Amino acid sequence: MKTIGLIGGMSWESTVLYYQTLNRTVQRRLGGSHSCQCLLYSFDFEEIARLQHEGRWDVLAMRMVDAAKRLEAGGADLLLICANTMHKVADEVHRSVGIPLVHIVDAAAERIQERSLSTLGLLATRYAMEEGFLRDRYRERFGIETLIPDEAERADIHRIIYEELVRGITTEASKRRFIEIIARLVERGAQGIIAGCTEIEILIQQADIAVELFATAKLHAEKAVELALATDDDSPTRQGTPWIK
């Protein structure tokens, strides 16, 4: 089993989802008392959120690179950035280390392609909805178009994520608001919904909506396990698949 390096704490609420999924997936695949072999570097999210709001992406990139290098030095064989939004600096992280970085978009896109879907609604932080670092990758690498909510809806989603979900707060009012937004995206042609912020999986589950929900934290962690358990002969690192950035 390869060692998975996790850049987490963004927020810790969703990092818990990663840890649970990693261990449950390993146990399901290997049986017995098996669990995931991993290393975690967990940030204080107050600092990360402040730097995001200030637009200090250069500083954020340096912080992510430092975490990646620490994990590599500690023995990690592959890396996960446990947040959609911080994939804005994925290129800098990838260039800084000699081990593979598994991109969260690739994990979700593989499952979307299995379902033969081409137009998805994207719910995420304002940064991820309004900038191209996720949407462009879905389109350019996988031919998947993403629809985003209108300006007022984006503001509500962003507020709920940062004021509630990253603090572990879930309310029925916020859940209803998300479901309303999802329904409008479906009316506009969304064939499914990408939970493009890992905290969204705390609030919205598949049973809440009629179309398929692509839970990016879960899909990302499951793909990491697949890679960690791959033999040398079938390792995606050797095959040069688009999985590894």
VEXDREN-2710 file (C-alpha; in Angstrom, 1 decimal):
% VEXDREN-2710
k/r/px/py/pz
1/MET/0.0/0.0/0.0
2/LYS/1.4/3.4/-1.0
3/THR/1.2/6.2/1.6
4/ILE/-1.3/9.0/0.8
5/GLY/-0.3/12.5/1.8
6/LEU/-3.3/14.8/2.7
7/ILE/-3.1/18.5/2.7
8/GLY/-6.2/19.1/4.9
9/GLY/-7.8/21.4/7.4
10/MET/-9.6/23.4/4.7
11/SER/-11.8/22.9/6.6
12/TRP/-11.3/20.1/9.1
13/GLU/-15.0/19.3/8.8
14/SER/-14.4/18.0/5.2
15/THR/-11.0/16.5/6.1
16/VAL/-13.0/14.2/8.4
17/LEU/-14.9/13.0/5.3
18/TYR/-11.7/12.3/3.5
19/TYR/-10.2/10.3/6.4
20/GLN/-13.4/8.3/6.8
21/THR/-13.7/7.5/3.1
22/LEU/-10.0/6.5/2.8
23/ASN/-10.2/4.1/5.7
24/ARG/-13.6/2.6/4.8
25/THR/-12.6/2.2/1.2
26/VAL/-9.4/0.4/2.1
27/GLN/-11.2/-1.9/4.6
28/ARG/-13.9/-2.7/2.0
29/ARG/-11.3/-3.6/-0.6
30/LEU/-8.8/-5.5/1.5
31/GLY/-11.1/-6.8/4.3
32/GLY/-9.9/-7.8/7.8
33/SER/-8.7/-4.9/9.9
34/HIS/-7.0/-3.0/7.1
35/SER/-7.0/0.8/7.1
36/CYS/-5.4/3.5/5.0
37/GLN/-1.7/4.3/5.3
38/CYS/-1.6/8.1/5.2
39/LEU/0.0/11.3/6.4
40/LEU/-2.0/14.5/7.2
41/TYR/-0.8/18.1/7.2
42/SER/-3.8/20.0/8.7
43/PHE/-4.0/23.8/8.4
44/ASP/-5.6/26.3/10.7
45/PHE/-8.4/27.3/8.4
46/GLU/-8.8/30.7/9.9
47/GLU/-5.6/31.7/8.3
48/ILE/-6.5/30.1/5.0
49/ALA/-9.9/31.7/4.8
50/ARG/-8.4/35.2/5.6
51/LEU/-5.8/34.9/2.9
52/GLN/-8.5/33.7/0.4
53/HIS/-10.7/36.7/1.2
54/GLU/-7.7/39.1/0.9
55/GLY/-6.8/37.6/-2.5
56/ARG/-3.4/36.5/-1.2
57/TRP/-3.1/33.5/-3.5
58/ASP/0.7/33.9/-3.8
59/VAL/1.0/33.4/0.0
60/LEU/-1.5/30.5/-0.1
61/ALA/0.5/28.8/-2.8
62/MET/3.6/29.0/-0.7
63/ARG/1.8/27.6/2.3
64/MET/0.5/24.7/0.2
65/VAL/3.9/24.0/-1.3
66/ASP/5.4/23.9/2.1
67/ALA/2.8/21.4/3.3
68/ALA/3.4/19.2/0.2
69/LYS/7.2/19.2/0.7
70/ARG/6.7/18.2/4.3
71/LEU/4.5/15.3/3.3
72/GLU/6.9/14.2/0.6
73/ALA/9.8/14.3/3.1
74/GLY/7.7/12.3/5.6
75/GLY/7.2/9.5/3.1
76/ALA/4.1/10.2/1.1
77/ASP/3.9/8.5/-2.3
78/LEU/1.1/10.7/-3.7
79/LEU/-0.7/13.8/-2.7
80/LEU/-4.3/15.1/-2.3
81/ILE/-5.3/18.7/-1.7
82/CYS/-8.4/18.1/0.4
83/ALA/-10.4/21.1/-1.0
84/ASN/-11.7/22.2/-4.3
85/THR/-10.9/25.9/-4.0
86/MET/-7.2/25.4/-3.1
87/HIS/-6.8/23.6/-6.4
88/LYS/-6.4/27.1/-7.7
89/VAL/-2.7/26.7/-6.8
90/ALA/-2.5/23.0/-7.8
91/ASP/0.1/23.7/-10.5
92/GLU/2.5/25.3/-8.0
93/VAL/2.1/22.4/-5.7
94/HIS/2.7/19.9/-8.5
95/ARG/5.8/21.6/-9.6
96/SER/7.3/21.7/-6.1
97/VAL/7.4/17.9/-5.4
98/GLY/8.5/14.8/-7.1
99/ILE/5.5/12.7/-6.2
100/PRO/2.1/12.6/-8.0
101/LEU/-0.7/15.1/-7.2
102/VAL/-4.2/13.6/-7.8
103/HIS/-6.4/16.4/-9.0
104/ILE/-10.0/16.6/-7.6
105/VAL/-11.5/17.5/-11.0
106/ASP/-10.1/14.3/-12.5
107/ALA/-11.7/12.2/-9.8
108/ALA/-15.1/13.7/-10.3
109/ALA/-14.8/13.8/-14.1
110/GLU/-14.1/10.1/-14.4
111/ARG/-17.4/9.3/-12.6
112/ILE/-19.3/11.9/-14.6
113/GLN/-18.0/10.3/-17.9
114/GLU/-19.0/6.9/-16.7
115/ARG/-22.6/8.3/-16.5
116/SER/-22.3/9.7/-20.0
117/LEU/-23.2/13.2/-18.7
118/SER/-22.0/16.4/-20.4
119/THR/-23.6/19.3/-18.5
120/LEU/-23.4/19.6/-14.8
121/GLY/-24.3/22.2/-12.2
122/LEU/-21.4/23.4/-10.1
123/LEU/-21.9/24.5/-6.5
124/ALA/-18.8/25.8/-4.8
125/THR/-17.1/28.8/-3.2
126/ARG/-17.4/32.1/-5.2
127/TYR/-13.7/31.7/-6.2
128/ALA/-14.3/28.3/-7.7
129/MET/-17.6/29.2/-9.4
130/GLU/-16.5/32.5/-10.9
131/GLU/-12.9/31.7/-11.8
132/GLY/-11.8/29.1/-14.4
133/PHE/-9.4/26.8/-12.5
134/LEU/-12.1/24.1/-12.0
135/ARG/-14.5/24.9/-14.8
136/ASP/-11.8/25.1/-17.5
137/ARG/-10.3/21.8/-16.5
138/TYR/-13.7/20.0/-16.7
139/ARG/-14.3/21.5/-20.1
140/GLU/-10.8/21.3/-21.7
141/ARG/-9.8/17.9/-20.4
142/PHE/-13.1/16.1/-20.2
143/GLY/-15.6/17.9/-22.4
144/ILE/-17.8/18.6/-19.4
145/GLU/-19.7/21.9/-19.3
146/THR/-20.5/23.4/-16.0
147/LEU/-23.5/25.7/-15.2
148/ILE/-23.2/28.1/-12.2
149/PRO/-26.0/29.7/-10.2
150/ASP/-26.8/33.4/-10.7
151/GLU/-25.1/36.2/-8.7
152/ALA/-27.5/36.2/-5.7
153/GLU/-27.4/32.5/-5.5
154/ARG/-23.6/32.4/-5.6
155/ALA/-23.5/34.9/-2.8
156/ASP/-25.8/32.7/-0.6
157/ILE/-23.7/29.6/-1.3
158/HIS/-20.5/31.3/-0.5
159/ARG/-21.9/32.8/2.7
160/ILE/-23.3/29.4/3.9
161/ILE/-20.0/27.7/3.2
162/TYR/-17.9/30.1/5.1
163/GLU/-20.3/31.1/7.9
164/GLU/-21.8/27.7/8.6
165/LEU/-20.4/24.6/6.9
166/VAL/-16.7/25.1/7.7
167/ARG/-17.8/25.5/11.3
168/GLY/-19.9/22.3/11.2
169/ILE/-23.2/24.2/11.3
170/THR/-26.1/22.9/9.2
171/THR/-29.5/24.4/9.2
172/GLU/-32.8/23.4/7.4
173/ALA/-33.0/26.9/6.0
174/SER/-29.6/26.6/4.3
175/LYS/-30.5/23.1/3.0
176/ARG/-33.7/24.4/1.5
177/ARG/-31.8/27.2/-0.2
178/PHE/-29.3/24.8/-1.7
179/ILE/-32.1/22.6/-3.0
180/GLU/-33.9/25.6/-4.5
181/ILE/-30.7/26.6/-6.3
182/ILE/-30.1/23.0/-7.5
183/ALA/-33.6/22.8/-8.9
184/ARG/-33.0/26.0/-11.0
185/LEU/-29.8/24.6/-12.3
186/VAL/-31.7/21.4/-13.4
187/GLU/-34.3/23.6/-15.1
188/ARG/-31.4/25.2/-17.0
189/GLY/-30.2/21.9/-18.2
190/ALA/-27.9/20.4/-15.5
191/GLN/-27.9/16.6/-15.8
192/GLY/-26.3/16.3/-12.4
193/ILE/-24.7/18.4/-9.6
194/ILE/-21.0/18.7/-8.7
195/ALA/-20.5/19.4/-5.0
196/GLY/-17.5/21.6/-5.9
197/CYS/-16.8/22.5/-2.3
198/THR/-16.1/19.5/-0.1
199/GLU/-18.1/20.9/2.8
200/ILE/-21.3/20.8/0.7
201/GLU/-21.4/17.0/1.3
202/ILE/-22.1/17.8/5.0
203/LEU/-25.3/19.6/4.1
204/ILE/-26.6/17.9/0.9
205/GLN/-26.8/14.2/0.2
206/GLN/-28.0/12.2/-2.8
207/ALA/-31.4/11.6/-1.2
208/ASP/-32.1/15.3/-1.2
209/ILE/-32.1/15.8/-4.9
210/ALA/-33.5/14.1/-8.0
211/VAL/-30.4/14.2/-10.2
212/GLU/-27.1/12.6/-9.4
213/LEU/-24.8/14.3/-6.9
214/PHE/-21.1/14.0/-7.5
215/ALA/-19.5/14.3/-4.1
216/THR/-16.0/15.4/-4.9
217/ALA/-14.4/14.7/-1.5
218/LYS/-15.7/11.1/-1.6
219/LEU/-14.7/10.6/-5.2
220/HIS/-11.2/12.1/-4.7
221/ALA/-10.5/9.9/-1.7
222/GLU/-11.7/6.7/-3.4
223/LYS/-9.5/7.4/-6.4
224/ALA/-6.5/7.9/-4.1
225/VAL/-7.1/4.5/-2.6
226/GLU/-7.3/3.0/-6.1
227/LEU/-3.9/4.5/-6.8
228/ALA/-2.4/3.6/-3.5
229/LEU/-3.4/-0.1/-3.9
230/ALA/-2.3/-0.3/-7.6
231/THR/0.6/-2.7/-8.3
232/ASP/3.7/-1.5/-10.0
233/ASP/2.6/-3.1/-13.2
234/ASP/-0.8/-1.3/-13.4
235/SER/0.2/1.8/-11.6
236/PRO/-1.3/4.9/-13.3
237/THR/1.9/6.7/-12.6
238/ARG/3.6/4.3/-15.1
239/GLN/0.8/4.3/-17.6
240/GLY/0.8/8.1/-17.7
241/THR/-3.0/8.4/-17.4
242/PRO/-4.6/11.9/-16.9
243/TRP/-5.2/11.0/-13.3
244/ILE/-1.8/12.2/-12.2
245/LYS/-1.2/15.8/-12.8
END
